[in-house]
Amino acid sequence: MSFLNTQQLKEGGYVLPNLPDNATMDEHEQHMKASEGKPWASIQYHSSLKNNMAMNMIRGLLVNIVIVFLFCWLIKRMNAASFSTIVTSALVVGFIVFLNAPYTGAIWYESFDIWAYLADAIVSWGLTGLWLAWWMRRGRTKMSTMKVKEPPMEMAN
């Protein structure tokens, strides 16, 4: 940290080794070829630690509540969604969440904890789906979700 602090870095992410900002495309291509198979690192640098756990937890909770309300809105748009449809939909949303951010980021910047992100998305959305399936379907009988097939209409002569 002492060395990083002496470099007068701006807050942000850094990949090492790297080239100066004014490097040409040819220099970048040569650098990429020369770096192939060699060690590299990524660093997130912050000039000061801002530890506000309570506010971060509140913001995280509020975001999660909004996300679940949006998911409930989608479920309500389904025609007589069954218990299994709701649970499966929640698992699909969890998989989309995983693929969109953690996995896509890991494609570019290898991550040692990618499996933990997958487990977190599937377990949390699976539990959310189970609870929502129970909650949104409480008081309904199995018959109330069956679609009634109407006989075909006959043409009048």
C-alpha positions as CSV (number, residue, x, y, z in Angstrom):
1,M,0.0,0.0,0.0
2,S,2.9,2.3,0.7
3,F,4.1,2.0,-2.8
4,L,0.7,2.4,-4.4
5,N,0.1,5.6,-2.3
6,T,3.3,7.1,-3.6
7,Q,2.1,6.7,-7.2
8,Q,-0.6,9.3,-7.0
9,L,-3.2,7.0,-8.5
10,K,-6.7,8.0,-9.3
11,E,-9.4,5.8,-7.8
12,G,-10.3,3.0,-10.1
13,G,-9.3,-0.3,-11.5
14,Y,-5.8,-1.2,-12.9
15,V,-4.4,-4.1,-14.8
16,L,-0.7,-4.9,-14.4
17,P,1.4,-4.9,-16.4
18,N,0.0,-2.1,-18.5
19,L,0.9,0.5,-21.0
20,P,0.7,4.3,-20.8
21,D,-2.7,5.9,-21.8
22,N,-1.1,7.4,-24.9
23,A,0.2,4.1,-26.3
24,T,-0.7,3.3,-29.9
25,M,-2.8,0.3,-31.1
26,D,0.4,-1.3,-32.4
27,E,2.1,-1.0,-29.0
28,H,-1.0,-2.5,-27.4
29,E,-1.0,-5.4,-29.8
30,Q,2.8,-6.0,-29.2
31,H,2.2,-5.8,-25.5
32,M,-0.6,-8.3,-25.6
33,K,1.5,-10.8,-27.6
34,A,4.5,-10.3,-25.3
35,S,2.3,-10.8,-22.2
36,E,0.6,-14.0,-23.3
37,G,1.2,-16.8,-20.7
38,K,2.9,-14.4,-18.2
39,P,1.6,-13.4,-14.8
40,W,-0.8,-10.4,-14.5
41,A,-2.9,-8.7,-11.8
42,S,-5.9,-6.5,-11.4
43,I,-6.1,-3.9,-8.6
44,Q,-9.0,-1.9,-7.4
45,Y,-7.5,1.3,-5.8
46,H,-9.3,3.6,-3.4
47,S,-7.7,6.6,-1.8
48,S,-9.6,6.0,1.5
49,L,-11.8,3.4,3.1
50,K,-15.4,4.4,3.6
51,N,-16.9,1.8,5.9
52,N,-20.6,2.5,6.1
53,M,-21.9,-1.0,6.6
54,A,-25.4,0.1,7.8
55,M,-26.1,2.3,4.8
56,N,-24.7,-0.3,2.4
57,M,-26.9,-3.0,3.9
58,I,-30.0,-0.7,3.7
59,R,-29.3,0.1,0.1
60,G,-28.7,-3.6,-0.8
61,L,-32.0,-4.5,1.0
62,L,-33.9,-1.8,-0.9
63,V,-32.5,-3.0,-4.3
64,N,-33.4,-6.6,-3.5
65,I,-36.9,-5.6,-2.6
66,V,-37.3,-3.7,-5.9
67,I,-35.9,-6.7,-7.8
68,V,-38.4,-9.1,-6.1
69,F,-41.3,-6.7,-6.8
70,L,-40.3,-6.6,-10.5
71,F,-40.2,-10.4,-10.5
72,C,-43.6,-10.5,-8.9
73,W,-44.9,-8.2,-11.5
74,L,-43.7,-10.6,-14.2
75,I,-45.3,-13.6,-12.5
76,K,-48.6,-11.7,-12.2
77,R,-48.5,-11.3,-16.0
78,M,-48.4,-15.1,-16.5
79,N,-51.7,-16.8,-17.1
80,A,-52.4,-19.0,-14.0
81,A,-48.7,-19.6,-13.1
82,S,-48.3,-22.9,-11.3
83,F,-46.0,-23.5,-8.3
84,S,-43.4,-25.2,-10.5
85,T,-43.6,-22.4,-13.1
86,I,-42.9,-19.7,-10.5
87,V,-40.0,-21.7,-9.0
88,T,-38.5,-22.4,-12.5
89,S,-38.9,-18.8,-13.5
90,A,-37.1,-17.7,-10.3
91,L,-34.2,-20.1,-11.1
92,V,-34.1,-18.7,-14.7
93,V,-33.9,-15.2,-13.4
94,G,-31.1,-16.2,-11.0
95,F,-29.2,-17.8,-13.9
96,I,-29.7,-14.7,-16.0
97,V,-28.4,-12.5,-13.1
98,F,-25.3,-14.8,-12.9
99,L,-24.6,-14.8,-16.6
100,N,-25.1,-11.0,-17.0
101,A,-22.6,-9.8,-14.4
102,P,-20.3,-12.2,-12.6
103,Y,-19.8,-14.6,-15.5
104,T,-19.4,-11.9,-18.2
105,G,-16.9,-10.2,-15.9
106,A,-15.1,-13.5,-15.4
107,I,-14.7,-14.0,-19.1
108,W,-12.5,-10.9,-19.2
109,Y,-10.9,-10.9,-15.8
110,E,-10.6,-14.5,-14.5
111,S,-12.2,-14.8,-11.1
112,F,-11.4,-17.5,-8.5
113,D,-14.8,-17.3,-7.0
114,I,-17.1,-17.6,-10.0
115,W,-18.6,-20.9,-8.7
116,A,-19.6,-19.0,-5.5
117,Y,-21.4,-16.4,-7.5
118,L,-23.3,-19.2,-9.4
119,A,-24.2,-20.9,-6.2
120,D,-25.3,-17.6,-4.6
121,A,-27.5,-16.8,-7.6
122,I,-29.1,-20.2,-7.9
123,V,-29.7,-20.8,-4.1
124,S,-31.0,-17.3,-3.4
125,W,-33.3,-17.2,-6.4
126,G,-34.4,-20.8,-5.8
127,L,-35.4,-20.0,-2.2
128,T,-37.1,-16.8,-3.4
129,G,-39.0,-18.8,-6.0
130,L,-40.1,-21.4,-3.5
131,W,-41.3,-18.7,-1.1
132,L,-43.1,-16.7,-3.8
133,A,-44.7,-19.8,-5.3
134,W,-46.2,-20.6,-1.9
135,W,-47.1,-17.0,-1.1
136,M,-48.6,-16.0,-4.4
137,R,-50.6,-19.3,-4.7
138,R,-51.8,-19.6,-1.1
139,G,-55.5,-20.3,-0.9
140,R,-55.7,-21.6,-4.5
141,T,-56.6,-25.2,-5.2
142,K,-54.8,-27.2,-7.9
143,M,-58.0,-27.1,-10.0
144,S,-58.0,-23.2,-10.1
145,T,-54.8,-23.2,-12.2
146,M,-55.9,-25.8,-14.8
147,K,-56.8,-24.3,-18.2
148,V,-60.1,-25.3,-19.5
149,K,-60.1,-26.3,-23.1
150,E,-63.2,-25.1,-24.8
151,P,-64.8,-27.2,-27.6
152,P,-64.3,-25.9,-31.1
153,M,-67.1,-23.6,-32.3
154,E,-69.3,-24.9,-35.1
155,M,-70.2,-22.8,-38.0
156,A,-73.8,-22.0,-38.5
157,N,-75.2,-23.0,-41.9
